[in-house]
Amino acid sequence: MKVLITGTSRGIGKAICEKFLKEGHSVIGFDVLPASIDDENYRHYTVDITKNLPDIDGVEILINNAGVQNLNDIDVNLKGTVAVTEKYAFCDKIKSVLFIASASATSGSEFPEYAASKGGVVAYMKNVALRIAKYGATANSLSPGGVLTESNDRVVNDKKLWEKIMSLTLLPKWATVGEIADWAYFMTVVNKSMTAQDVLVDNGEIAKAQFVW
């Protein structure tokens, strides 16, 4: 299938891209950074999703992954995601749209504009699901908690901070980018019936409760 993924040069987006290529799909990637994947089935656009978007027809799967933290969060994470979706998702060939949101969309316990932007993404996903159903397509969001990426090295490599984070997580670990990529593939390719849903993958951070009597 023809897959468009935003934010493919590193982290979760790169892992998702590699997963789809491994499974034999044709992938188009957007990122403000140059391409970091060399594959005959991969086409890269160096593009800012908040600005001029290239014309691409016949997208079958759209995965909105591109995002920032503490740097124009609303403009990039929310407005940019809306722009990409409105341009590419609503066509006869579309099968699935996935939004990479965040556990902070549920908990609100991260940086204010980041949490607000991801909460907006989840709400917008539900709107997309309503409008895209006429094509027989699904729209869902995937909300990771902590993920082992370069951008999180600051806390992963700080022993005291890491111990504190693990004490607040039901399963004392974070997800790998490969695991999130597997979820993304399942939700867009394998899944045919779930739509308008946000899937939380946070190792039980939100679920952990400390009962005091």
N, C-alpha and C positions, 0 to 999 in steps of 0.2 A: 504494500500500500504506500501511498504518497503521504509522508509524515512531515509536518512542520513543527519544529521545536525551537523555542526561544531560550537564549542563555546557554549555548552549547559549548563554550570554550573551556569551562572548568566545572568542578563540583557536581551537583546533582544533574544539571542539564547535560553535561558531557557523558555521565554514566547512562542516562536515559537514551541519549543518542547512540552510544555504543551498543546498548541492548537491542535497539531496533535494527541497527545495521547487522548485528550478529544473527538476528532472526530473519534476515533477508529483505528488509524493507528499504525503500528509497527515502532518504532523509534530507530535508532542507533545514539548515541551522541559521539562526540569527544571533549575533552577539556584537557588542561594541568592541570586543577584542578580536584579533585575527583567529583564523581556524587553528585548532589544536588536534584535529582528526584528519587523517589522510586515508580516504577510502573512495573507491570509484563510484560508490552509491551515495556519496555525501556531497552536497553542494552548500557552500557557506556564503552568507551575506554579512559583511561588516556593517551593521546598521544599529541605530538608536531607535528603539521601538516607540519613543515619544515624538519622533519626527517623521520624515518621509519614508513610507513603507513601500517596498517594491511590489509590482504586480505579479501575482502567482495564482494560477488557476488550478482547480481540481484537487484541492487539499482534502484528504480523506480523514486524517487524524491531526488534530491541533493540540499541542501541549504547551501551555503558557507557564514557563518556568522562570524567565528572566526576572530578576529583582535586585533591589539594593537594600541597605540598612543604614539609616541615619544619613541619607543623601537623596533628597527629593523623593522620599518614599511614596507619597501620594501620587506624584506625577508619573513615576516609573511603574511601581507595583500595581497601582490601580488604573490610572488613566491610560498608561501604555498598554496594559493588558486588555483593557476595553477596546482600544484602537485596533490592536492585532485581531481580536476576536471578531469585531464587527466587519473587518475587511476580508477575513479568510474563512470564517466558520460557516456562514450561511449560504451554502451552495448544495446542489443536488447530490454531489458525491460524498459529502461529509458523513462520517460514521460515528465519530466521537470527539469530544472536546474535554480536555483535562486541565485543571488549574492547580498549580502547586501553591498551596496557601501556607499555613503555619499553625502550629498548636496555639500560638498567641491569638489567633482569631477566635478561639474558644475561651482561653483563660484571660486574655487581656494583659498578661503579666510580663510584657516586654516593653521595648521603647515605644512611647505613645503613638507617633506617626506610623511606625512599622506595624504595630498591632491594629491600628485603624485601617491601614491600607489592606492588610490581609483579611480583616473582617469584611471589608468592602468587596474583596475578591469572592469570598464565600457567598455573600448576598447576590452579587452579580451572576455567579454561577447558576443559582436557582432561576434567575431571570432568563439566562441563556437556555437552560433546560426546557423551560416553558416554550420558548420560541423555536427551538431546534427540533422539537419532537415531530414536527410535520415532515421532516426528512427521514424519520425513523432512527435518529441519532441520539446518543446519550451525552450528557454533560454532568461532570462530577468534579469535586475538588479533593485533593490529597493534602492533608495537613501533618507534616512531620513535626516531631518534637526535636530534640537534639540529634544532629547528624554529624558524622565525622568528616568534616571538610576543612580545607585550608583556612577558610574564613573564621572557623571556630578554634583554631590552634591556640589562641590566647588563653582560653579557659581549659582546653584539653591538656595543655602542657604545664598548667599551674596546679601543682599537687593539692594545695589547700582548696582552691576553687573547685577542682574536679571532685574531691572527696565530698564537699558540700552538695554539689549537684547530684552525685550518686546517692547520697543519703535521702534525697527527695524524689528518687525515681524507683518505682516498684520493681522493675527489672533493672538492676544496676548496670546499665550500659546505654550506649547510644546506637542508633542505626547506622549502617554503612550506606554509602551512595549506591552501591549495587543492590542493596535491599530495597531502597526507595525506587530504583529503576524497575525492579521486578514488580512492585506494586503498580507503577505507572503503566507497565505493559499489560498487566492483568486488567486494570480498570478501563483500558482503551481498546484492547484487542480481544481478550477472552470474555470480558463482561458484555452482555447484550441486553440485560434487563434492569440493572440498577441505574437510576438517573436522578439528578437533583439532590445528591447526597454528598456530605463531607466525611471523608474517612480519616480518622485520627490515628496516627502511628507515632506514639510518643513513649513507648516502653512503660506505660502506666504512670507517667508523671502527674497527670491530672487526677487519675484514679486513686492515687495513694492518699489515704486518710489516716490521721493519728487521733485515735479515740482517747479522750481524757475523761476520767470518772472521779 
